[in-house]
Amino acid sequence: MVFYFSNLPDIKTEDDYHLDDNTPAASHSIWSHPHFTLAVAAQFFYVAAQSGIFSFFINYMTAEAPPIPASWNTGMMAGWFEPNKFGVLAISDKGASFLASLGFVCFLAGRVSGAALLKKFAAHKVLGLYAAVNVVVCLLVILKLGWPSVICVFLSYFFMSIMFPTIFALGIHGLGARAKKASAYIVMAIMGGAILPKLMGAVGDTYGMSRSFIVPLCCFGFVAYYGYAWRRLSRSGAIVGLAAGKGH
């Protein structure tokens, strides 16, 4: 599942795009620009992490959440819990489905607040910070700390929210008329969502759903590297005001 947002910056055409001293010079091949090439890889790994977490959210909640007190299974929450194979009250598929909706609320909250941050701070730094936080969040899930780990799954929704549009904008920055072609390759990188979740599922089947978060952890680690290395890769000044939709 991939989210597209209406406030992505417009892609400039050859007629209205002007290079300046803070913009990397365009060459004959878009692949000669490392900030674009690694953007394709970063988008691949981001969508892989996103799809894996989204796909296995219910599996994680039903299998890894701590035991539920019997007093919770009343009123509006009745039916959200059921005894598991060990006879312990746990989150049911119905309850996990409701919690998945709450996860998307966290995603939306992260997108709105992230857009505000992108208006004031360099886009590559915000991307690097959010991805690094998600590395820590995934590590805490892997450590199986009980409810703190469950909360960290929701935090992963929050901190991944800005990544797709930010990687996209950083990847096509400074490419001029080649931005349209470059954007096509970056969008094609969503194939990561069809490949690496299979690995996450295999790890989950063998070692448990908590341990399977090692896959998105590695993916977010690459995104964090791209964010912090972007200025060096692009040989460009920082992009501030990205969410305002004023271009690159």
Rosetta blueprint (number, residue, H / E / L):
1 M L
2 V L
3 F L
4 Y L
5 F L
6 S L
7 N L
8 L L
9 P L
10 D L
11 I L
12 K L
13 T L
14 E L
15 D L
16 D L
17 Y L
18 H L
19 L L
20 D L
21 D L
22 N L
23 T L
24 P L
25 A L
26 A L
27 S L
28 H L
29 S L
30 I H
31 W H
32 S H
33 H L
34 P H
35 H H
36 F H
37 T H
38 L H
39 A H
40 V H
41 A H
42 A H
43 Q H
44 F H
45 F H
46 Y H
47 V H
48 A H
49 A H
50 Q H
51 S H
52 G H
53 I H
54 F H
55 S H
56 F L
57 F H
58 I H
59 N H
60 Y H
61 M H
62 T H
63 A H
64 E H
65 A L
66 P L
67 P L
68 I L
69 P L
70 A H
71 S H
72 W H
73 N L
74 T L
75 G H
76 M H
77 M H
78 A L
79 G L
80 W L
81 F E
82 E E
83 P E
84 N L
85 K L
86 F L
87 G L
88 V L
89 L E
90 A E
91 I E
92 S L
93 D H
94 K H
95 G H
96 A H
97 S H
98 F H
99 L H
100 A H
101 S H
102 L H
103 G H
104 F H
105 V H
106 C H
107 F H
108 L H
109 A H
110 G H
111 R H
112 V H
113 S H
114 G H
115 A H
116 A H
117 L H
118 L H
119 K L
120 K L
121 F L
122 A L
123 A H
124 H H
125 K H
126 V H
127 L H
128 G H
129 L H
130 Y H
131 A H
132 A H
133 V H
134 N H
135 V H
136 V H
137 V H
138 C H
139 L H
140 L H
141 V H
142 I H
143 L L
144 K L
145 L L
146 G L
147 W H
148 P H
149 S H
150 V H
151 I H
152 C H
153 V H
154 F H
155 L H
156 S H
157 Y H
158 F H
159 F H
160 M H
161 S L
162 I L
163 M H
164 F H
165 P H
166 T H
167 I H
168 F H
169 A H
170 L H
171 G H
172 I H
173 H L
174 G L
175 L L
176 G H
177 A H
178 R H
179 A H
180 K H
181 K H
182 A H
183 S H
184 A H
185 Y H
186 I H
187 V H
188 M H
189 A H
190 I H
191 M H
192 G H
193 G H
194 A H
195 I H
196 L H
197 P H
198 K H
199 L H
200 M H
201 G H
202 A H
203 V H
204 G H
205 D H
206 T H
207 Y H
208 G L
209 M L
210 S L
211 R H
212 S H
213 F H
214 I H
215 V H
216 P H
217 L H
218 C H
219 C H
220 F H
221 G H
222 F H
223 V H
224 A H
225 Y H
226 Y H
227 G H
228 Y H
229 A H
230 W H
231 R H
232 R H
233 L H
234 S H
235 R L
236 S L
237 G L
238 A L
239 I L
240 V L
241 G L
242 L H
243 A H
244 A H
245 G L
246 K L
247 G L
248 H L
